């Protein structure tokens, strides 16, 4: 069982690579956005809390997110877990480390997908244009202005995790601008395949 964090700015390809790991290694992707939406519609006690907070337009607290992650970790996973979109802050990283220690689990790798910001902006805007051209719905925030705002949020809040995990000896870096197949091969190499 392998537990990893995928780090990188919006549009770096974390979701694509997580999907591949789910298929190829039988890992479980823990996307906090998906978990919050699932909790919101579950009717559970935690779900009712999440639904009430989100209905007010407020951000769900780290404590609730950690509670959701705890619940999911307790269910287990044959191939391990991929943390996608969490942690986003140093406080969340500390909370995750504490939770994993309590559950006698460990992080095997933190994989930073490095990308060029200008290429990333073009990639996301093009993705939205291609979706619209194909008659599909694009994300409302997949436009240049929103992408730049999302990048600024990433650099302010999430990029400090790079130094945090480097200091702990967990950080592995790869070229997120490489082809999808090359990125998959780099991740497989990092995970010892």
N, C-alpha and C positions, 0 to 999 in steps of 0.2 A: 504494500500500500504506500502510495506516494502522495504527499500533500504539497501543493505549490501555490504561489501567488503569481499572477500575470500582471505586470506593471507597465504602464505606458499611457500616453495621452489618448484622448478620444480619437477613434479612427485608426489606431495603430494596428488593429487586427487581432486584438485579444479574444474577441468573441469567435472569430473564425478558427483560431488556434485551439481555443477551449473546446469547440465542437469536435474538432479532429481528435483531441485527447479523449473525449467522452467515447467516441466511436472506436478508436484504436487501442486504448488502454483501460476501457471500462471505468473511467474516472467519473466523478460526480461534479458538475459545475455548480458552484454556489455563487449565483449572481444575486446580489442583494436587491436589485430592482425587481427581478422575478420573484424573489422570496417575499418581498413586501406586497406585491400584487396578489400572490397566492394566499398569503396570510389574511389580507384584506377581504378576500372572498370566501375564506374557509369557515367562518362562523365560530372559530375557536376563541377562547378568552383573549389570547394575544392578538388574534385577528381583529377582534372588536376594538381593541386599543388602537391598533394600526389604522383601521378604517376611520375612527373618530379623529385621529390626528391629521390624517391625509385629507379628510373632508373639510377641515378647517384651513387647509393650505399650509400647514406647518410641516417642518422637517421632523422625521421620526428620530428619536434620541438614539445615541450610540448604545445605550443600555438595552433598548428594545431590539435593535439590530443584532447585538451580541446574543440576546435571548433566542432570536430566531435561528441564528447560526448554531447555538448550543443544541437546540431541538433537532436540527438537521444532522449535526455531527453524531448525535446519539443514535440516529437511525442507521448509521454506518454506511460504508461504501466499499465494495470489493477492491476497486482500483485506487482509491484515495480521492482527495478533494482538490478542486481547482478554485481558488478564491479569485473571483473576477469582479472588479469594482469595489473590493473591500480588502484591506483597509484603504481609506482615502486620506487619513490624517495620522499624525504621530500618536494621538490619544487612542485611536482605533487600533493601531498596530500594537500598542502596549496591552490593550484589552484582549486582542486576539492571542497574543503570546501567553497571557495569563490563563485564558480559556483552554488553549491547547495543552498547557502544562497540567491544569486540573484534570483534563481528560486523558492524560498520559499519551498525547499525540505530539508530533513535531512537524515543523516545516522542513521540507527537504530542499527546496530551492525557491528563490524569488527571481523571476525572469523578467528583466527589463527589456522591453521591445523599443529600441531606439529608432526614432524617425526624424526626418527633416520637417520642420514646422510648415514651411511654404508648400512642400510637396503634399503634406498631410491635408492642408486646407483645400488644395486643388483636388485631392483624392476624394474627400468627403463631398465637396460641391459637385464633382462629376458623378459620384454615386447617386446623389439625389436627382441630378438631371437625367441619368440613365433610367432610374426608376420611373420618373414621370413620363419619359419617352416610351417606356414599355407599358404605360397605363397603370402603373402601380403607385401606391402612396409613398411619398418620401417623408422622412422625419421632418417635423416643422422647424427644428433647429439645425438642419443640414444646409445652412447658407453661410456665406463667408463671415458675416458679422457675428453670428451666433457661435460659429466654430472658433473664432478668435477669442470670444468671451469664455467659452468652455476651456480653451487652452490656458488662458490666464488663470482661471480657477484651478486647473490642474497644477500649474507651476507654483501658485501660491500655497495650495493645501497639500497636494499629493507628492510633488517632486521631492520634498524633504525625506520621504521614505527611502529614496535611493541611497542617501548617505546612511540612514538608520540601518538598513539591511546590509549595506556594504560593511559597516563597522561590526556587525554580527557575523559576518562571513557567509551570509546566505545568497548574496547578490550575484547573478550571472547576467551578462549583457549579450544581446544579439542584435543583428541588423534587421530591424523591422521593415526596412524598405526593400529587402530581398523578396524574391518570389514566394508565394504561399508554400510551395514545396520545399524551398531552401530553408524557410523559417521552421517548418515542421522538422526537417533534418537537424537543424541546430538545437531545437528543443529536445529531440530524441537523444542527441549527443549529451546534452546537459543532464538528462535523466538517466544516463548510463546505458543507452541502447547502442 
